[in-house]
Amino acid sequence: MAEQYTELELAINTLVENFHSASPTKVGTLTAQEFQSMISKELPTMVKTAGDQEGLNKLLTDMNVEDGKGVTFKDFWLLIDSLATAHFGLLSKEKQVKCVKCSLM
Amino acid sequence: MAEQYTELELAINTLVENFHSASPTKVGTLTAQEFQSMISKELPTMVKTAGDQEGLNKLLTDMNVEDGKGVTFKDFWLLIDSLATAHFGLLSKEKQVKCVKCSLM
């Protein structure tokens, strides 16, 4: 395809395809094990707690996934949302600090 | 830094930094013009309608941004959410079609 995608468009694609390819059997839903495997492999820096069963259970509870239910794309997106919002908050904080410094100089 | 990020982690970073770097003056909020400029440059394939004023206004209305208000990261994230969900829906549909084909063969 001749079409050129931007970095931002490719990033959206990466997020969607990561979830999609982690679900070999079911359309649109991961089992807790498939989800844990994806998180451990793909989000090792951002989500450090999902490695053991206790951490995984806590994460699923935080994502409002009921016991025994699969993880939908919507659930996964809530996690991505919280990671992105936290990251944006950190960046904005750094910027604020810089701005204060600038106005003082 | 020695830390290695995965493709998924870099994708989250790209989404956040694109919005962040599009706001040179205000912390956390883009003007409609800054937003339009970012969308035209970074989402030309996924959002084709924001090029003129009418298209931009419609997009901002769809994102529930009030007239004259800036675009926050939360607003931007709603747009990314809808693009990702639509893209995921397309992928799942393709998969379903393939699955039906498989079971027929």
Backbone of each chain as ProteinMPNN parsed JSONL, in Angstrom:
{"seq_chain_A": "MAEQYTELELAINTLVENFHSASPTKVGTLTAQEFQSMISKELPTMVKTAGDQEGLNKLLTDMNVEDGKGVTFKDFWLLIDSLATAHFGLLSKEKQVKCVKCSLM", "coords_chain_A": {"N_chain_A": [[0.837, -1.205, 0.0], [0.498, 2.197, -0.811], [-0.108, 4.139, 0.947], [0.858, 6.341, 3.529], [1.287, 6.132, 6.92], [1.025, 8.137, 9.887], [3.09, 8.623, 12.832], [1.407, 8.769, 15.032], [-0.959, 7.575, 14.121], [-0.019, 5.031, 13.62], [0.567, 4.325, 16.212], [-1.955, 4.095, 17.4], [-2.884, 1.948, 15.952], [-1.049, -0.007, 16.799], [-1.781, -0.325, 19.498], [-4.363, -1.394, 19.248], [-3.922, -3.699, 17.716], [-2.23, -5.187, 19.335], [-3.885, -6.016, 21.441], [-5.771, -7.399, 19.976], [-4.302, -9.446, 18.722], [-3.601, -10.925, 20.866], [-5.644, -12.532, 21.447], [-6.29, -15.443, 20.49], [-8.379, -17.195, 20.199], [-10.987, -16.32, 20.971], [-13.366, -13.968, 19.849], [-12.688, -10.741, 20.419], [-12.458, -10.909, 23.238], [-10.355, -11.559, 26.015], [-9.073, -14.294, 27.937], [-8.33, -14.397, 31.488], [-5.764, -15.416, 31.712], [-4.673, -15.137, 29.144], [-4.716, -12.395, 29.066], [-2.987, -11.746, 31.176], [-0.612, -12.802, 30.184], [-0.215, -11.177, 27.93], [0.061, -8.63, 29.149], [2.33, -9.002, 30.765], [4.246, -9.391, 28.835], [4.014, -7.193, 27.095], [3.63, -4.84, 28.557], [5.7, -4.48, 30.511], [7.158, -2.489, 31.841], [5.367, -0.474, 32.492], [3.264, -1.74, 33.852], [3.893, -3.321, 36.54], [2.919, -5.072, 38.332], [1.433, -7.296, 37.631], [2.465, -9.823, 37.494], [2.216, -12.009, 39.315], [-0.431, -14.111, 40.701], [-1.909, -12.735, 42.628], [-1.335, -10.047, 42.136], [-2.352, -9.854, 39.556], [-5.084, -10.365, 40.009], [-5.717, -8.11, 41.531], [-5.282, -6.082, 39.692], [-7.237, -6.723, 37.773], [-9.515, -6.33, 39.305], [-9.289, -3.587, 39.797], [-9.773, -2.768, 37.229], [-12.396, -3.243, 37.046], [-13.221, -5.753, 36.16], [-15.215, -8.52, 36.358], [-15.0, -11.413, 38.507], [-13.891, -14.289, 36.873], [-14.871, -13.48, 34.462], [-14.186, -12.618, 31.039], [-11.637, -10.452, 29.596], [-12.484, -7.585, 28.007], [-12.079, -5.528, 25.025], [-12.807, -2.999, 25.761], [-12.385, -3.021, 28.527], [-9.593, -3.372, 28.53], [-8.937, -1.011, 27.293], [-9.556, 0.836, 29.257], [-7.476, 0.435, 31.022], [-5.302, 1.256, 29.444], [-6.04, 3.898, 29.092], [-5.81, 4.833, 31.767], [-3.06, 4.536, 32.146], [-2.034, 6.23, 30.177], [-3.135, 8.673, 30.966], [-1.939, 9.023, 33.445], [0.712, 9.22, 32.648], [0.593, 11.493, 31.067], [-0.084, 13.32, 33.018], [2.278, 13.379, 34.529], [4.059, 14.444, 32.636], [2.918, 16.98, 32.263], [3.233, 18.061, 34.739], [6.003, 18.226, 34.925], [6.336, 20.129, 32.964], [5.029, 22.303, 34.058], [6.67, 22.833, 36.225], [8.965, 23.567, 34.866], [7.977, 25.881, 33.604], [7.46, 27.57, 35.739], [10.03, 27.922, 36.639], [11.042, 29.287, 34.424], [9.637, 31.7, 34.511], [10.679, 32.797, 36.712], [13.196, 33.401, 36.089]], "CA_chain_A": [[0.0, 0.0, 0.0], [1.306, 3.414, -0.906], [-0.509, 5.074, 1.994], [1.82, 6.522, 4.607], [0.642, 6.465, 8.18], [1.86, 8.929, 10.797], [3.488, 7.949, 14.073], [0.228, 8.707, 15.907], [-1.87, 6.571, 13.563], [0.605, 3.72, 13.852], [0.467, 4.04, 17.647], [-3.327, 3.599, 17.633], [-2.881, 0.628, 15.352], [-0.285, -0.905, 17.678], [-2.595, -0.618, 20.685], [-5.487, -2.254, 18.867], [-3.452, -5.006, 17.235], [-1.683, -5.936, 20.46], [-4.994, -6.686, 22.125], [-6.416, -8.3, 19.027], [-3.503, -10.64, 18.447], [-3.471, -11.7, 22.107], [-6.855, -13.331, 21.571], [-6.284, -16.338, 19.336], [-9.566, -18.041, 20.058], [-12.284, -15.656, 21.116], [-13.466, -12.673, 19.189], [-12.902, -9.563, 21.24], [-12.329, -11.084, 24.692], [-9.228, -12.38, 26.46], [-9.158, -14.923, 29.254], [-7.404, -13.755, 32.439], [-4.404, -15.893, 31.43], [-4.221, -14.461, 27.914], [-4.488, -10.991, 29.427], [-1.763, -11.691, 31.982], [0.515, -13.064, 29.296], [0.001, -9.972, 27.124], [0.533, -7.541, 30.012], [3.71, -9.284, 31.18], [5.126, -9.267, 27.664], [3.919, -5.917, 26.381], [3.641, -3.672, 29.449], [6.506, -4.83, 31.684], [7.64, -1.31, 32.557], [4.249, 0.328, 32.998], [2.456, -2.516, 34.8], [4.862, -4.264, 37.122], [2.296, -5.843, 39.405], [0.542, -8.364, 37.166], [3.221, -11.059, 37.303], [1.679, -13.136, 40.085], [-1.896, -14.204, 40.696], [-2.474, -11.693, 43.489], [-1.233, -8.788, 41.398], [-3.286, -9.916, 38.426], [-6.443, -10.209, 40.55], [-5.903, -6.721, 41.936], [-5.392, -5.295, 38.469], [-8.553, -6.986, 37.162], [-10.51, -5.668, 40.157], [-9.181, -2.149, 39.516], [-10.353, -2.543, 35.904], [-13.813, -3.614, 37.148], [-13.53, -7.014, 35.48], [-15.758, -9.437, 37.366], [-14.358, -12.731, 38.643], [-14.252, -15.329, 35.899], [-15.269, -12.903, 33.163], [-13.069, -12.29, 30.157], [-11.241, -9.04, 29.484], [-12.885, -7.058, 26.704], [-11.261, -4.414, 24.533], [-13.193, -1.836, 26.563], [-11.642, -3.149, 29.794], [-8.187, -3.12, 28.199], [-8.792, 0.414, 26.978], [-9.558, 1.549, 30.548], [-6.103, 0.347, 31.543], [-4.461, 2.128, 28.605], [-6.477, 5.253, 29.455], [-5.23, 5.245, 33.055], [-1.608, 4.66, 31.971], [-1.767, 7.434, 29.378], [-3.481, 9.853, 31.76], [-0.892, 9.173, 34.467], [1.921, 9.664, 31.95], [0.358, 12.886, 30.682], [-0.01, 14.102, 34.26], [3.696, 13.55, 34.861], [4.644, 15.383, 31.672], [2.394, 18.324, 32.515], [3.84, 18.507, 35.992], [7.364, 18.64, 34.569], [6.249, 21.37, 32.201], [4.682, 23.372, 34.994], [7.865, 23.159, 36.993], [9.833, 24.324, 33.971], [7.392, 27.201, 33.353], [7.679, 28.374, 36.94], [11.444, 28.283, 36.609], [11.242, 30.296, 33.385], [9.108, 33.0, 34.907], [11.501, 33.309, 37.806], [14.532, 33.771, 35.614]], "C_chain_A": [[0.87, 1.253, 0.0], [1.021, 4.36, 0.26], [0.535, 5.12, 3.123], [1.074, 6.891, 5.878], [1.593, 7.274, 9.058], [2.178, 8.093, 12.032], [2.273, 7.749, 14.997], [-0.756, 7.64, 15.42], [-1.317, 5.16, 13.774], [0.51, 3.32, 15.322], [-0.922, 3.497, 17.986], [-3.433, 2.163, 17.127], [-2.174, -0.407, 16.247], [-1.103, -1.313, 18.894], [-3.683, -1.624, 20.357], [-4.979, -3.649, 18.5], [-2.824, -5.841, 18.346], [-2.773, -6.701, 21.184], [-5.576, -7.77, 21.212], [-5.626, -9.591, 18.842], [-3.281, -11.484, 19.695], [-4.651, -12.647, 22.302], [-6.964, -14.306, 20.39], [-7.613, -17.059, 19.118], [-10.883, -17.285, 20.051], [-12.281, -14.299, 20.435], [-13.695, -11.59, 20.248], [-12.747, -9.72, 22.743], [-11.134, -11.985, 25.017], [-9.59, -13.096, 27.751], [-8.172, -14.198, 30.168], [-5.966, -14.164, 32.132], [-3.841, -15.242, 30.161], [-3.881, -13.001, 28.212], [-3.177, -10.858, 30.206], [-0.523, -11.879, 31.107], [0.831, -11.823, 28.446], [0.611, -8.85, 27.953], [1.999, -7.756, 30.401], [4.675, -9.048, 30.034], [5.165, -7.836, 27.136], [3.941, -4.674, 27.268], [4.511, -3.911, 30.693], [6.969, -3.627, 32.49], [6.49, -0.568, 33.212], [3.375, -0.415, 34.0], [3.337, -3.619, 35.38], [4.195, -5.283, 38.037], [1.563, -7.093, 38.942], [1.221, -9.719, 37.03], [2.692, -12.245, 38.088], [0.154, -13.046, 40.157], [-2.535, -13.07, 41.5], [-2.482, -10.342, 42.767], [-2.213, -8.738, 40.245], [-4.715, -9.691, 38.91], [-6.712, -8.755, 40.929], [-6.098, -5.828, 40.711], [-6.776, -5.471, 37.835], [-9.659, -6.327, 37.977], [-10.497, -4.161, 39.888], [-9.824, -1.808, 38.158], [-11.846, -2.896, 35.859], [-14.186, -4.848, 36.338], [-14.008, -8.002, 36.544], [-15.027, -10.768, 37.34], [-14.833, -13.703, 37.569], [-14.693, -14.798, 34.546], [-14.024, -12.64, 32.327], [-12.786, -10.794, 30.152], [-11.583, -8.551, 28.088], [-11.938, -5.947, 26.273], [-11.549, -3.152, 25.35], [-12.463, -1.837, 27.919], [-10.171, -2.789, 29.579], [-7.973, -1.632, 27.971], [-8.795, 1.273, 28.239], [-8.169, 1.559, 31.159], [-5.188, 1.294, 30.763], [-4.762, 3.594, 28.931], [-5.783, 5.695, 30.742], [-3.716, 5.401, 32.941], [-1.263, 5.947, 31.229], [-2.036, 8.699, 30.195], [-2.426, 10.106, 32.837], [0.373, 9.731, 33.819], [1.78, 11.137, 31.547], [0.448, 13.803, 31.909], [1.429, 14.379, 34.657], [4.349, 14.567, 33.944], [4.215, 16.806, 31.971], [3.017, 18.926, 33.764], [5.257, 19.009, 35.726], [7.337, 19.983, 33.869], [5.936, 22.541, 33.12], [5.903, 23.828, 35.783], [8.794, 24.001, 36.134], [9.317, 25.745, 33.778], [7.619, 28.122, 34.544], [9.127, 28.852, 36.965], [11.683, 29.415, 35.618], [10.796, 31.67, 33.866], [9.922, 33.615, 36.044], [12.848, 33.836, 37.311], [14.522, 35.049, 34.775]], "O_chain_A": [[1.857, 1.34, 0.731], [1.804, 5.269, 0.534], [1.018, 4.091, 3.596], [0.314, 7.859, 5.899], [2.812, 7.116, 8.981], [1.62, 7.016, 12.245], [2.131, 6.715, 15.649], [-1.315, 6.892, 16.222], [-2.059, 4.223, 14.069], [0.387, 2.139, 15.647], [-1.051, 2.553, 18.764], [-3.997, 1.29, 17.787], [-2.651, -1.529, 16.418], [-1.125, -2.481, 19.279], [-3.899, -2.587, 21.093], [-5.545, -4.655, 18.928], [-2.88, -7.07, 18.304], [-2.616, -7.879, 21.504], [-5.832, -8.898, 21.635], [-6.193, -10.683, 18.809], [-2.828, -12.625, 19.603], [-4.651, -13.468, 23.22], [-7.65, -14.022, 19.408], [-7.932, -17.478, 18.006], [-11.775, -17.559, 19.247], [-11.281, -13.581, 20.461], [-14.748, -11.532, 20.884], [-12.894, -8.736, 23.468], [-10.928, -13.023, 24.388], [-10.334, -12.559, 28.571], [-7.291, -13.478, 29.697], [-5.049, -13.356, 32.273], [-2.676, -14.847, 30.119], [-2.91, -12.449, 27.694], [-2.364, -9.975, 29.931], [0.484, -11.192, 31.281], [1.995, -11.466, 28.267], [1.56, -8.195, 27.521], [2.804, -6.825, 30.373], [5.788, -8.563, 30.236], [6.227, -7.33, 26.773], [4.235, -3.577, 26.793], [4.1, -3.58, 31.805], [7.153, -3.733, 33.703], [6.609, -0.09, 34.34], [2.805, 0.202, 34.9], [3.501, -4.69, 34.796], [4.83, -6.246, 38.468], [1.112, -7.88, 39.774], [0.625, -10.662, 36.51], [2.711, -13.372, 37.592], [-0.458, -12.062, 39.742], [-3.564, -12.518, 41.109], [-3.469, -9.607, 42.779], [-2.832, -7.706, 39.987], [-5.47, -8.928, 38.307], [-7.799, -8.231, 40.681], [-6.954, -4.944, 40.694], [-7.405, -4.5, 37.414], [-10.631, -5.822, 37.414], [-11.55, -3.535, 39.768], [-10.348, -0.711, 37.965], [-12.478, -2.858, 34.803], [-15.321, -4.98, 35.882], [-13.295, -8.284, 37.507], [-14.509, -11.197, 36.309], [-16.033, -13.908, 37.387], [-14.87, -15.563, 33.597], [-12.932, -12.46, 32.868], [-13.581, -9.986, 30.634], [-11.038, -9.044, 27.1], [-11.104, -5.485, 27.052], [-10.656, -2.343, 25.599], [-11.993, -0.801, 28.389], [-9.586, -2.014, 30.335], [-6.967, -1.063, 28.395], [-8.127, 2.305, 28.296], [-7.736, 2.556, 31.738], [-4.402, 2.037, 31.349], [-3.854, 4.419, 29.032], [-5.234, 6.794, 30.809], [-3.14, 6.293, 33.563], [-0.329, 6.661, 31.595], [-1.277, 9.666, 30.132], [-2.064, 11.251, 33.109], [1.027, 10.611, 34.379], [2.721, 11.92, 31.671], [0.985, 14.909, 31.839], [1.761, 15.488, 35.075], [5.092, 15.44, 34.393], [5.028, 17.73, 31.94], [3.289, 20.125, 33.837], [5.666, 20.059, 36.222], [8.168, 20.855, 34.119], [6.501, 23.626, 32.983], [6.14, 25.02, 35.981], [9.343, 25.005, 36.586], [10.093, 26.7, 33.785], [7.93, 29.302, 34.382], [9.417, 30.01, 37.264], [12.41, 30.368, 35.901], [11.482, 32.67, 33.659], [9.848, 34.818, 36.293], [13.537, 34.594, 37.994], [15.572, 35.486, 34.304]]}, "seq_chain_B": "MAEQYTELELAINTLVENFHSASPTKVGTLTAQEFQSMISKELPTMVKTAGDQEGLNKLLTDMNVEDGKGVTFKDFWLLIDSLATAHFGLLSKEKQVKCVKCSLM", "coords_chain_B": {"N_chain_B": [[19.366, 6.013, 28.53], [19.139, 2.727, 29.812], [16.894, 1.25, 29.822], [14.545, -0.747, 28.12], [11.828, -0.201, 26.108], [8.657, -1.632, 25.244], [6.868, -2.165, 22.136], [4.19, -1.546, 22.582], [4.269, 0.041, 24.879], [5.753, 2.163, 23.908], [3.925, 3.082, 22.076], [1.861, 4.123, 23.668], [3.261, 6.176, 24.832], [3.798, 7.72, 22.546], [1.22, 8.623, 21.851], [0.597, 10.239, 24.049], [2.691, 12.114, 24.045], [2.376, 13.355, 21.584], [0.045, 14.871, 21.894], [0.861, 16.449, 24.009], [3.091, 17.85, 23.026], [1.899, 19.413, 21.173], [0.931, 21.561, 22.428], [2.207, 24.378, 22.981], [2.013, 26.556, 24.661], [-0.012, 26.467, 26.681], [-0.607, 24.621, 29.63], [-1.636, 21.452, 29.302], [-3.958, 21.976, 27.757], [-5.309, 22.47, 24.51], [-5.756, 25.075, 22.079], [-8.501, 25.526, 19.753], [-7.349, 25.9, 17.262], [-4.719, 24.96, 17.57], [-5.342, 22.338, 18.069], [-6.599, 21.602, 15.669], [-4.462, 21.885, 13.921], [-2.752, 19.889, 14.884], [-4.325, 17.574, 14.463], [-4.645, 17.6, 11.67], [-2.065, 17.23, 10.851], [-1.204, 14.913, 12.216], [-3.217, 12.975, 12.207], [-4.119, 12.408, 9.532], [-5.131, 10.346, 7.948], [-6.986, 8.96, 9.496], [-8.749, 10.888, 10.49], [-10.42, 12.661, 8.431], [-11.961, 14.848, 8.191], [-11.431, 17.22, 9.486], [-10.237, 19.363, 8.271], [-11.384, 21.791, 7.308], [-13.201, 24.685, 8.625], [-15.853, 24.037, 9.201], [-15.852, 21.24, 9.352], [-14.082, 20.911, 11.468], [-15.519, 22.153, 13.542], [-17.669, 20.377, 13.727], [-16.392, 18.058, 14.515], [-15.394, 18.864, 17.023], [-17.802, 19.287, 18.34], [-18.803, 16.676, 18.336], [-16.99, 15.622, 20.079], [-17.825, 16.698, 22.378], [-16.788, 19.184, 23.125], [-17.124, 22.358, 24.336], [-18.172, 25.396, 22.715], [-15.567, 27.639, 22.071], [-14.112, 26.738, 24.181], [-11.053, 25.211, 25.314], [-9.249, 22.282, 24.124], [-8.945, 19.505, 26.032], [-6.696, 16.989, 27.415], [-8.276, 14.872, 28.086], [-10.485, 15.202, 26.403], [-9.223, 14.833, 23.925], [-8.458, 12.218, 24.299], [-10.892, 10.906, 24.191], [-11.428, 11.04, 21.49], [-9.318, 9.475, 20.47], [-10.004, 7.085, 21.677], [-12.452, 6.541, 20.355], [-11.534, 6.2, 17.743], [-9.801, 4.023, 18.04], [-11.57, 2.085, 18.991], [-13.303, 1.826, 16.848], [-11.526, 0.874, 14.935], [-10.779, -1.519, 16.135], [-13.226, -2.802, 16.072], [-13.529, -3.198, 13.329], [-11.39, -4.964, 12.826], [-12.199, -7.159, 14.377], [-14.489, -7.87, 13.103], [-13.515, -8.675, 10.644], [-12.165, -10.904, 11.565], [-14.244, -12.47, 12.512], [-15.556, -13.007, 10.144], [-13.606, -14.509, 8.89], [-13.546, -16.652, 10.69], [-16.058, -17.781, 10.369], [-15.831, -18.592, 7.768], [-13.83, -20.498, 8.127], [-15.15, -22.458, 9.638], [-16.866, -23.394, 7.812], [-15.416, -24.683, 6.01]], "CA_chain_B": [[18.74, 5.072, 29.455], [19.296, 1.344, 29.365], [15.597, 0.6, 29.831], [13.981, -1.017, 26.804], [10.374, -0.183, 26.12], [8.034, -2.458, 24.211], [6.123, -1.43, 21.106], [2.942, -1.061, 23.175], [4.613, 1.143, 25.782], [6.147, 3.298, 23.063], [2.709, 3.599, 21.437], [1.194, 4.969, 24.67], [4.108, 7.355, 24.915], [3.589, 8.521, 21.328], [-0.086, 9.279, 21.952], [0.661, 11.284, 25.074], [3.629, 13.174, 23.668], [1.826, 14.11, 20.463], [-0.851, 15.898, 22.429], [1.628, 17.332, 24.876], [3.97, 18.757, 22.274], [1.078, 20.313, 20.351], [0.502, 22.663, 23.286], [3.432, 25.065, 23.368], [1.842, 27.631, 25.627], [-0.845, 26.163, 27.849], [-0.397, 23.306, 30.222], [-2.741, 20.496, 29.281], [-5.114, 22.319, 26.934], [-5.012, 23.045, 23.196], [-6.782, 25.896, 21.447], [-9.092, 24.833, 18.606], [-6.4, 25.974, 16.144], [-3.619, 24.019, 17.856], [-5.91, 21.009, 17.921], [-6.793, 21.37, 14.235], [-3.147, 21.721, 13.321], [-2.25, 18.566, 15.254], [-5.135, 16.538, 13.814], [-4.352, 17.596, 10.235], [-0.703, 16.714, 10.651], [-0.942, 13.604, 12.825], [-4.274, 11.979, 11.949], [-4.692, 12.735, 8.224], [-5.844, 9.206, 7.367], [-8.1, 8.537, 10.349], [-9.724, 11.981, 10.637], [-10.276, 13.411, 7.187], [-12.965, 15.905, 8.101], [-11.14, 18.395, 10.319], [-9.443, 20.331, 7.519], [-12.014, 23.124, 7.232], [-13.804, 25.141, 9.878], [-17.105, 23.31, 9.447], [-15.472, 19.895, 9.786], [-13.489, 21.035, 12.804], [-16.599, 22.417, 14.495], [-18.451, 19.159, 13.902], [-15.563, 17.141, 15.316], [-15.361, 19.346, 18.413], [-19.133, 19.019, 18.9], [-18.862, 15.229, 18.587], [-16.138, 15.342, 21.237], [-18.438, 17.426, 23.506], [-16.018, 20.365, 23.522], [-17.997, 23.527, 24.21], [-17.698, 26.518, 21.899], [-14.616, 28.559, 22.681], [-13.3, 26.085, 25.229], [-9.896, 24.487, 24.81], [-9.338, 20.821, 24.05], [-8.114, 18.903, 27.084], [-6.205, 15.645, 27.098], [-9.426, 13.964, 28.216], [-11.241, 15.33, 25.144], [-8.401, 14.191, 22.897], [-8.473, 10.789, 24.539], [-12.184, 10.421, 23.698], [-11.261, 10.869, 20.045], [-8.451, 8.307, 20.274], [-10.839, 5.959, 22.083], [-13.419, 6.203, 19.306], [-10.784, 5.694, 16.584], [-9.297, 2.69, 18.369], [-12.705, 1.165, 19.098], [-13.776, 1.584, 15.479], [-10.515, 0.04, 14.281], [-10.891, -2.851, 16.73], [-14.47, -3.378, 15.554], [-13.251, -3.66, 11.967], [-10.535, -6.149, 12.914], [-12.978, -8.277, 14.917], [-15.436, -8.251, 12.049], [-12.735, -9.472, 9.685], [-11.854, -12.178, 12.19], [-15.475, -13.25, 12.539], [-15.799, -13.479, 8.788], [-12.656, -15.592, 8.663], [-13.927, -17.802, 11.494], [-17.215, -18.401, 9.732], [-15.295, -19.291, 6.595], [-13.109, -21.686, 8.584], [-16.059, -23.514, 10.094], [-17.595, -23.906, 6.658], [-14.525, -25.427, 5.119]], "C_chain_B": [[18.814, 3.641, 28.928], [17.934, 0.661, 29.211], [15.046, 0.447, 28.401], [12.464, -1.013, 26.905], [9.831, -1.067, 25.011], [7.309, -1.551, 23.224], [4.852, -0.798, 21.696], [3.2, 0.13, 24.097], [5.019, 2.389, 24.987], [4.921, 3.929, 22.393], [1.949, 4.529, 22.397], [1.95, 6.288, 24.795], [3.894, 8.297, 23.723], [2.278, 9.3, 21.401], [-0.02, 10.468, 22.911], [1.536, 12.444, 24.599], [3.142, 13.988, 22.472], [0.917, 15.223, 20.956], [-0.042, 16.934, 23.203], [2.451, 18.34, 24.079], [3.188, 19.694, 21.365], [0.636, 21.543, 21.132], [1.715, 23.451, 23.786], [3.238, 26.056, 24.516], [1.094, 27.221, 26.886], [-0.588, 24.76, 28.352], [-1.689, 22.491, 30.101], [-3.937, 20.831, 28.425], [-4.671, 22.922, 25.606], [-6.114, 24.013, 22.793], [-7.336, 25.098, 20.265], [-8.109, 24.819, 17.436], [-5.22, 25.012, 16.35], [-4.092, 22.579, 17.647], [-6.066, 20.648, 16.438], [-5.45, 21.099, 13.551], [-2.585, 20.328, 13.636], [-2.994, 17.464, 14.501], [-4.786, 16.434, 12.318], [-3.004, 16.949, 9.965], [-0.58, 15.251, 11.092], [-2.01, 12.539, 12.565], [-4.913, 12.187, 10.574], [-5.496, 11.586, 7.623], [-7.097, 8.871, 8.171], [-9.157, 9.621, 10.529], [-9.587, 12.902, 9.432], [-11.098, 14.696, 7.181], [-12.561, 17.209, 8.783], [-10.393, 19.503, 9.581], [-10.059, 21.725, 7.42], [-12.749, 23.44, 8.533], [-15.054, 24.345, 10.238], [-16.819, 21.905, 9.993], [-14.899, 19.907, 11.19], [-14.575, 21.241, 13.852], [-17.405, 21.153, 14.777], [-17.681, 18.163, 14.793], [-15.552, 17.55, 16.785], [-16.708, 19.103, 19.101], [-19.271, 17.542, 19.247], [-18.054, 14.857, 19.833], [-16.65, 16.049, 22.5], [-17.577, 18.574, 24.021], [-16.911, 21.593, 23.287], [-17.331, 24.618, 23.382], [-16.712, 27.399, 22.663], [-13.764, 27.97, 23.789], [-12.106, 25.39, 24.577], [-10.136, 22.982, 24.804], [-8.381, 20.224, 25.081], [-7.613, 17.532, 26.635], [-7.348, 14.637, 27.159], [-10.285, 13.992, 26.947], [-10.526, 14.583, 24.022], [-8.483, 12.677, 23.043], [-9.785, 10.159, 24.078], [-12.119, 10.155, 22.197], [-10.431, 9.613, 19.758], [-9.229, 7.025, 20.608], [-11.771, 5.554, 20.942], [-12.715, 5.667, 18.06], [-10.316, 4.258, 16.831], [-10.443, 1.675, 18.404], [-13.248, 0.822, 17.712], [-12.813, 0.639, 14.758], [-10.588, -1.394, 14.81], [-12.146, -3.572, 16.213], [-14.266, -3.936, 14.153], [-12.433, -4.942, 11.977], [-11.337, -7.364, 13.364], [-13.952, -8.799, 13.874], [-14.721, -9.13, 11.021], [-12.479, -10.867, 10.24], [-13.089, -13.086, 12.205], [-15.76, -13.853, 11.173], [-14.886, -14.658, 8.489], [-13.079, -16.851, 9.414], [-15.103, -18.534, 10.857], [-16.739, -19.205, 8.532], [-14.622, -20.598, 7.017], [-14.079, -22.803, 8.923], [-16.851, -24.109, 8.916], [-16.73, -24.801, 5.787], [-14.172, -26.807, 5.662]], "O_chain_B": [[18.58, 3.386, 27.746], [17.824, -0.375, 28.554], [15.081, 1.38, 27.598], [11.889, -1.749, 27.706], [10.463, -1.233, 23.969], [7.159, -0.349, 23.443], [4.489, 0.328, 21.357], [2.446, 1.103, 24.096], [4.675, 3.514, 25.349], [4.875, 5.138, 22.17], [1.459, 5.584, 21.994], [1.355, 7.364, 24.855], [3.82, 9.515, 23.886], [2.225, 10.481, 21.059], [-0.518, 11.554, 22.615], [1.166, 13.61, 24.737], [3.456, 15.173, 22.355], [1.003, 16.364, 20.502], [-0.247, 18.139, 23.059], [2.502, 19.524, 24.412], [3.743, 20.66, 20.843], [0.038, 22.461, 20.57], [2.195, 23.213, 24.894], [4.178, 26.358, 25.252], [1.485, 27.564, 28.001], [-0.379, 23.832, 27.571], [-2.7, 22.811, 30.726], [-4.872, 20.032, 28.364], [-3.781, 23.771, 25.564], [-7.28, 23.8, 23.126], [-6.728, 24.122, 19.826], [-8.041, 23.837, 16.697], [-4.784, 24.341, 15.414], [-3.366, 21.729, 17.13], [-5.717, 19.548, 16.01], [-5.329, 20.202, 12.716], [-2.015, 19.67, 12.766], [-2.38, 16.54, 13.968], [-4.649, 15.338, 11.774], [-2.826, 16.221, 8.988], [0.07, 14.449, 10.422], [-1.742, 11.343, 12.687], [-6.139, 12.146, 10.463], [-6.441, 11.821, 6.87], [-8.139, 8.539, 7.604], [-10.336, 9.311, 10.703], [-8.749, 13.805, 9.413], [-10.957, 15.529, 6.286], [-13.275, 18.205, 8.671], [-9.963, 20.477, 10.199], [-9.343, 22.726, 7.446], [-12.896, 22.59, 9.412], [-15.292, 24.019, 11.401], [-17.446, 21.448, 10.948], [-15.19, 19.028, 12.001], [-14.569, 20.605, 14.906], [-17.779, 20.887, 15.919], [-18.243, 17.527, 15.685], [-15.683, 16.713, 17.677], [-16.76, 18.76, 20.282], [-19.786, 17.189, 20.308], [-18.386, 13.91, 20.546], [-16.007, 16.011, 23.549], [-17.621, 18.905, 25.206], [-17.386, 21.825, 22.175], [-16.108, 24.747, 23.352], [-17.0, 27.846, 23.774], [-12.826, 28.599, 24.276], [-12.166, 25.023, 23.404], [-11.092, 22.482, 25.396], [-7.168, 20.417, 25.007], [-8.048, 16.994, 25.617], [-7.388, 13.676, 26.39], [-10.751, 12.955, 26.476], [-11.131, 13.811, 23.278], [-8.565, 11.946, 22.056], [-9.799, 9.014, 23.626], [-12.678, 9.178, 21.699], [-10.795, 8.795, 18.913], [-9.121, 6.018, 19.908], [-11.871, 4.376, 20.601], [-13.239, 4.777, 17.39], [-10.418, 3.397, 15.957], [-10.309, 0.554, 17.913], [-13.605, -0.323, 17.439], [-13.239, -0.28, 14.058], [-10.476, -2.356, 14.05], [-12.13, -4.775, 15.953], [-14.766, -5.012, 13.825], [-12.728, -5.887, 11.245], [-11.187, -8.457, 12.817], [-14.204, -9.999, 13.774], [-15.23, -10.165, 10.589], [-12.557, -11.867, 9.526], [-13.004, -14.287, 11.952], [-16.142, -15.016, 11.043], [-15.308, -15.666, 7.921], [-12.997, -17.961, 8.888], [-15.131, -19.764, 10.816], [-17.174, -20.334, 8.302], [-14.795, -21.643, 6.39], [-13.867, -23.956, 8.546], [-17.427, -25.191, 9.026], [-17.22, -25.563, 4.952], [-13.429, -27.551, 5.022]]}, "name": "protein", "num_of_chains": 2, "seq": "MAEQYTELELAINTLVENFHSASPTKVGTLTAQEFQSMISKELPTMVKTAGDQEGLNKLLTDMNVEDGKGVTFKDFWLLIDSLATAHFGLLSKEKQVKCVKCSLMMAEQYTELELAINTLVENFHSASPTKVGTLTAQEFQSMISKELPTMVKTAGDQEGLNKLLTDMNVEDGKGVTFKDFWLLIDSLATAHFGLLSKEKQVKCVKCSLM"}
